[in-house]
Amino acid sequence: MNTSSMHPAGSLRVLVTVCIAAVILPLNFVSGAVATPAIARELGGSAQALSWVTNSFMLTFGCFLMVAGALADEIGRKKVFIGGVSLFALLSLLQAFSSSLLWIDLLRAAQGVAAAAALAGGAAALAQEFDGAARTRAFSLMGSSFGVGLAFGPFLSGALIAHFGWRAVFFSATVIAVLALITGASKMRETRNPQASGIDWPGTVSFTAMLALLTWALMAIPQYGLRSPQVLALLAGAALLLGMFVWVELRVRQPMLDLSLFRYVRFIGVQALPLATGFCFVVLLVILPMLFIGVKGLSEERAGLMMMALSVPMLVVPLLAAWLTRWISAGVLCTSGLVIAAAGLGWLSQAVLAENVTAMIAPMLLIGLGTGLPWGLMDGLSVSVVPKERAGMATGIFSTTRVAGEGISLAIVGAILASLSHSALAAHFTSGDLSQAAQRLATGNLMVAQQLIPQASTAQLQQLYTAALHPLLLCLMAITLFSALVVLLALKGNQQESEAAPAGQNDLSP
């Protein structure tokens, strides 16, 4: 491998370091989802607090990606990468020793910031270390590392929890992060951008606060209701901050997000891709472990093994998608993939309604296969649909849309599932704390839901959960099909699609 470094062996060690660090980002995400039922059994906590175990990480990760990139240019890529990975390791260790759900939520939020620093610093370091074809191969390997973490994360997490408890999941993340540091972090060259213009702090603060209030509002709907003063106040605050953010970005000299890029219809169409995969794939990484472990009573190990049907295609299909662009346009491939994923969601809804766990494997595999097509192409598309001189900002906007969109989709789906669970419970029971029981049932906490409604049997609650999950999956199918239509229309006739490449820095993907 030819590199721009004077020391090829050192460059290889830098690549290994960044790839190892890349494994723990998706691993950390899926581990939190798989570990949530076990954390709930030991530490308790409200349904909303348990949801923040996953949502807080995604929220801060998405909000600080662009800030971390600007900081890496300002103070040095090596400093930001090593600082991010080191902080990530420390926070994982603190989570492993936590005896409070509140502290876990706060630590997870801080860990999202550390993950953003690790990803931004690592990607920038690779860009400086390698040139030409070697750079493309390096980024492809980093993307494959994301795929490894995503594909095998559920099973690894399930096995660790089954044999050593949920704390082992966070210990393992610490070990992997430390391994990344000792393999080759010292070999990195410190680089920075001498023309760096600083960080857009007003934009960053208003954007982060806006997303936090919106997520909080969505998660509060099941408890207080959409028209409650608490939810309306949070939504109003989010709307106010959104207006403030737009006002700032239109006036600041170096905006966090260059909103003028949204004048390009094709660029808007590309933003629909991560939103679609958030609803058809990412939310399932959280919902299905709750179904398998919390509702169906499967062991964490078996649940993790089943989740591989959904995630393993991400190791192969994105690479296949890149190969297929020789004959089929990227827009058509992305649209086809979303249609396939939508078909899988419809099929999965029927298997869920039949309460047949084994029958869920095939539709999960189909969803993974379908999602893998846009998953491997959308990073390249995000820069190919705008002028080349604006590619850097386009990548930043896309990454932010992607991770923040995944966090918002998790909050929306959680609220819908809790609402559907409440309707199902209200149709069968008239006594008990139905609102709290619905929230517990939606997060897979069948035991507490049964305590809140003593007259309900385990079999009844399992049936009511599947009765709520069935229409939710159909709703996700409709969202995915609508997104497919948007993508097809927006990318129709795109002459630049051939420039799309699979090698890009994804948050959870190859």
Summary of the structure (lengths in Angstrom):
residues: 510
radius of gyration: 21.9
end to end distance: 20.5
largest distance: 73.9
contacts: 1994
relative contact order: 0.14
helix: 81%
strand: 0%
